[in-house]
Amino acid sequence: MKKLTSQQINSLFDFVKKHYVNWYDLQLELVDHLATDIEKIIEKNSQLSFEQARDLAFKKFGITGFYDIIKAKTHAMQKHILKLLANEFYNFFSSQKIFGFIGLWFLIFEILFFTNFNDWVFIIIFYSPLVFSMFYIMKYQINKNKKAKQNKKILLYENVLFQEYIIIFNLLTQPTFFLVSHNFFDPEIISKYGIIISFILAFIYLFLYLDIFIVPKKLKIEYSRIYQFAEN
């Protein structure tokens, strides 16, 4: 079987990029699939040009092109990230690290208690995760633009994490209108439910810590075993 040239392989990378496959790991998989299929097509009909064989191979993906592959791979990555996050939660709460969470829980409560459940102190603690997630959304976008300018590779998991940060930001934003309309920032309400509120805030902080620091680190290690350029 005649193998494709390096020039033809490079043209396949350009081809998948033109069809909105922007992540290098997925590009590699699709290029490998197309190259194998093209070689088989040309072997059966040597009269076909590389471009003709490429178009025949691409037609097998249907009218949606690579969209279904992108959708399936994105969904699979989302499930993988959720699994990693669930494992980290389990490891955290099934080890001595749980005392760190308990300490954070009571630290937040003590801050609220010793400030007489001041509404502004609560607002700062409450909105810190929101600001934190917004910061990482901006950081990702800046890094993405920087990589594009430097022609560095972007991996699928980075994009999935970015989408996840946006979802987290929206989830943290949505309750705001409800809390404000129900006067939830009133010191009397905060003091009445202080322990529960402190627990929820501690849980949010832990979630962000695992999701923004630990899980991406795990993914980076996984990808660095395959791709030497897997970096922030």
Secondary structure, DSSP 4 states (H G I P E B T S, - for coil): -PPPPHHHHHHHHHHHHHTT---HHHHHHHHHHHHHHHHHHHHH-TTS-HHHHHHHHHHTT-TTTTHHHHHHHHHHHHHHHHHHHHHHHHHHHTSTTHHHHHHHHHHHHHHHHHTTT-HHHHHHHHHHHHHHHHHHHHHHHHHHHHHHHTT----HHHHHHHHHHHHHHHHHHTHHHHHHHTTTT-HHHHHHTHHHHHHHHHHHHHHHHIIIIIHHHHHHHHHHTT-TT---
